[in-house]
Amino acid sequence: MVGQSIVDGVGRGHRHVFPRAVRFADIDSLGHVNNVRFLDYLEDARLALFHVDPHREGGEPFKGLVVARHEVDYLRPLTLRLDPVRVESWVTEIRPVRFTLAYEIRDDEEIFVKARSTLVAYDVAKASPRRLNQDELAYLGRFVTD
């Protein structure tokens, strides 16, 4: 994980903002971030959103989330740069067992990637989906936007 996340405002309807450095190792032979590396950027942002930030706030990190689906739209090439990009994340849908997370990988001028992930709450011991608990639902509600 590279960077430290910031919650963009407080309360309901705000994006989670995770600064992510573009590393030399992310760059492919065409001189831009390889498409597979963007999934690492999304993963780093999710780790901060669901594990690091709740811990920093004195809460419990999410346990047992699995990715059921990713959709990624590559809009512009991202090249090596000094300043980090932002991975902005927000929740677009919450169901009893799953939710949808939307993302933009961007800077102040451009959006490089738009993506969506469907995440499922999972009981590792039972090896089956589980319902999101009230604390998880409340936490997710902070990031619900249209």
DOZAVO-228462 format. One record per residue (C-alpha): residue in three letters; x, y, z. Coordinates in pm, whole numbers. Layout:
<nodes>
<node resn="ala" u="X" v="Y" w="Z"/>
...
</nodes>
This chain:
<nodes>
<node resn="met" u="0" v="0" w="0"/>
<node resn="val" u="136" v="340" w="-96"/>
<node resn="gly" u="-12" v="654" w="55"/>
<node resn="gln" u="-246" v="748" w="336"/>
<node resn="ser" u="-617" v="783" w="281"/>
<node resn="ile" u="-832" v="1082" w="359"/>
<node resn="val" u="-1206" v="1086" w="415"/>
<node resn="asp" u="-1340" v="1365" w="193"/>
<node resn="gly" u="-1571" v="1533" w="446"/>
<node resn="val" u="-1780" v="1366" w="712"/>
<node resn="gly" u="-2122" v="1213" w="728"/>
<node resn="arg" u="-2316" v="1056" w="445"/>
<node resn="gly" u="-2242" v="1088" w="77"/>
<node resn="his" u="-1871" v="1157" w="63"/>
<node resn="arg" u="-1596" v="994" w="-135"/>
<node resn="his" u="-1306" v="815" w="25"/>
<node resn="val" u="-983" v="959" w="-117"/>
<node resn="phe" u="-665" v="753" w="-129"/>
<node resn="pro" u="-346" v="911" w="-270"/>
<node resn="arg" u="-150" v="654" w="-470"/>
<node resn="ala" u="204" v="704" w="-599"/>
<node resn="val" u="277" v="594" w="-953"/>
<node resn="arg" u="577" v="365" w="-920"/>
<node resn="phe" u="833" v="280" w="-1184"/>
<node resn="ala" u="733" v="-86" w="-1143"/>
<node resn="asp" u="378" v="6" w="-1256"/>
<node resn="ile" u="498" v="121" w="-1599"/>
<node resn="asp" u="493" v="-118" w="-1894"/>
<node resn="ser" u="691" v="-124" w="-2218"/>
<node resn="leu" u="454" v="133" w="-2374"/>
<node resn="gly" u="551" v="388" w="-2107"/>
<node resn="his" u="224" v="398" w="-1912"/>
<node resn="val" u="71" v="221" w="-1614"/>
<node resn="asn" u="-13" v="-135" w="-1715"/>
<node resn="asn" u="-385" v="-212" w="-1707"/>
<node resn="val" u="-337" v="-492" w="-1452"/>
<node resn="arg" u="-157" v="-254" w="-1214"/>
<node resn="phe" u="-469" v="-40" w="-1189"/>
<node resn="leu" u="-630" v="-329" w="-1000"/>
<node resn="asp" u="-350" v="-290" w="-744"/>
<node resn="tyr" u="-445" v="78" w="-708"/>
<node resn="leu" u="-807" v="-21" w="-643"/>
<node resn="glu" u="-698" v="-289" w="-396"/>
<node resn="asp" u="-480" v="-44" w="-203"/>
<node resn="ala" u="-773" v="199" w="-178"/>
<node resn="arg" u="-1008" v="-79" w="-58"/>
<node resn="leu" u="-756" v="-192" w="202"/>
<node resn="ala" u="-738" v="162" w="338"/>
<node resn="leu" u="-1115" v="210" w="325"/>
<node resn="phe" u="-1215" v="-116" w="492"/>
<node resn="his" u="-920" v="-204" w="716"/>
<node resn="val" u="-679" v="80" w="787"/>
<node resn="asp" u="-922" v="370" w="828"/>
<node resn="pro" u="-1173" v="191" w="1056"/>
<node resn="his" u="-879" v="84" w="1276"/>
<node resn="arg" u="-748" v="444" w="1289"/>
<node resn="glu" u="-1095" v="564" w="1388"/>
<node resn="gly" u="-1108" v="314" w="1676"/>
<node resn="gly" u="-1352" v="83" w="1501"/>
<node resn="glu" u="-1339" v="-270" w="1373"/>
<node resn="pro" u="-1200" v="-341" w="1027"/>
<node resn="phe" u="-1422" v="-531" w="787"/>
<node resn="lys" u="-1359" v="-905" w="798"/>
<node resn="gly" u="-1436" v="-1141" w="515"/>
<node resn="leu" u="-1498" v="-928" w="208"/>
<node resn="val" u="-1447" v="-1089" w="-131"/>
<node resn="val" u="-1455" v="-929" w="-473"/>
<node resn="ala" u="-1721" v="-1089" w="-690"/>
<node resn="arg" u="-1681" v="-862" w="-992"/>
<node resn="his" u="-1464" v="-583" w="-1134"/>
<node resn="glu" u="-1550" v="-354" w="-1424"/>
<node resn="val" u="-1277" v="-119" w="-1544"/>
<node resn="asp" u="-1290" v="153" w="-1808"/>
<node resn="tyr" u="-947" v="281" w="-1910"/>
<node resn="leu" u="-997" v="639" w="-2023"/>
<node resn="arg" u="-648" v="791" w="-2055"/>
<node resn="pro" u="-292" v="662" w="-2026"/>
<node resn="leu" u="-126" v="732" w="-1691"/>
<node resn="thr" u="249" v="782" w="-1709"/>
<node resn="leu" u="524" v="806" w="-1449"/>
<node resn="arg" u="486" v="1124" w="-1246"/>
<node resn="leu" u="608" v="1284" w="-926"/>
<node resn="asp" u="268" v="1363" w="-775"/>
<node resn="pro" u="37" v="1082" w="-668"/>
<node resn="val" u="-299" v="1024" w="-829"/>
<node resn="arg" u="-613" v="993" w="-619"/>
<node resn="val" u="-822" v="680" w="-599"/>
<node resn="glu" u="-1165" v="814" w="-508"/>
<node resn="ser" u="-1415" v="552" w="-391"/>
<node resn="trp" u="-1782" v="564" w="-303"/>
<node resn="val" u="-2070" v="323" w="-250"/>
<node resn="thr" u="-2345" v="314" w="-513"/>
<node resn="glu" u="-2558" v="26" w="-385"/>
<node resn="ile" u="-2596" v="-171" w="-63"/>
<node resn="arg" u="-2777" v="-504" w="-38"/>
<node resn="pro" u="-2795" v="-735" w="267"/>
<node resn="val" u="-2497" v="-947" w="154"/>
<node resn="arg" u="-2320" v="-734" w="-107"/>
<node resn="phe" u="-2247" v="-379" w="-212"/>
<node resn="thr" u="-2109" v="-194" w="-511"/>
<node resn="leu" u="-1808" v="32" w="-488"/>
<node resn="ala" u="-1736" v="285" w="-764"/>
<node resn="tyr" u="-1395" v="443" w="-821"/>
<node resn="glu" u="-1213" v="706" w="-1019"/>
<node resn="ile" u="-836" v="714" w="-1052"/>
<node resn="arg" u="-767" v="1079" w="-1122"/>
<node resn="asp" u="-581" v="1398" w="-1062"/>
<node resn="asp" u="-719" v="1753" w="-1059"/>
<node resn="glu" u="-753" v="1769" w="-1438"/>
<node resn="glu" u="-809" v="1418" w="-1571"/>
<node resn="ile" u="-980" v="1091" w="-1496"/>
<node resn="phe" u="-761" v="800" w="-1603"/>
<node resn="val" u="-981" v="510" w="-1493"/>
<node resn="lys" u="-1342" v="458" w="-1389"/>
<node resn="ala" u="-1419" v="128" w="-1220"/>
<node resn="arg" u="-1678" v="-63" w="-1018"/>
<node resn="ser" u="-1645" v="-360" w="-788"/>
<node resn="thr" u="-1910" v="-580" w="-638"/>
<node resn="leu" u="-1802" v="-695" w="-292"/>
<node resn="val" u="-1965" v="-975" w="-96"/>
<node resn="ala" u="-1955" v="-1018" w="281"/>
<node resn="tyr" u="-1810" v="-1361" w="345"/>
<node resn="asp" u="-1790" v="-1593" w="645"/>
<node resn="val" u="-1448" v="-1755" w="612"/>
<node resn="ala" u="-1516" v="-2026" w="873"/>
<node resn="lys" u="-1836" v="-2137" w="699"/>
<node resn="ala" u="-1701" v="-2071" w="349"/>
<node resn="ser" u="-2022" v="-1895" w="250"/>
<node resn="pro" u="-2167" v="-1547" w="206"/>
<node resn="arg" u="-2294" v="-1369" w="517"/>
<node resn="arg" u="-2510" v="-1066" w="588"/>
<node resn="leu" u="-2344" v="-730" w="645"/>
<node resn="asn" u="-2374" v="-635" w="1012"/>
<node resn="gln" u="-2516" v="-306" w="1142"/>
<node resn="asp" u="-2174" v="-148" w="1202"/>
<node resn="glu" u="-2065" v="-235" w="849"/>
<node resn="leu" u="-2389" v="-98" w="703"/>
<node resn="ala" u="-2349" v="226" w="899"/>
<node resn="tyr" u="-1988" v="264" w="786"/>
<node resn="leu" u="-2080" v="198" w="422"/>
<node resn="gly" u="-2362" v="454" w="452"/>
<node resn="arg" u="-2104" v="728" w="503"/>
<node resn="phe" u="-1987" v="675" w="145"/>
<node resn="val" u="-2318" v="633" w="-38"/>
<node resn="thr" u="-2358" v="877" w="-327"/>
<node resn="asp" u="-2574" v="884" w="-636"/>
</nodes>
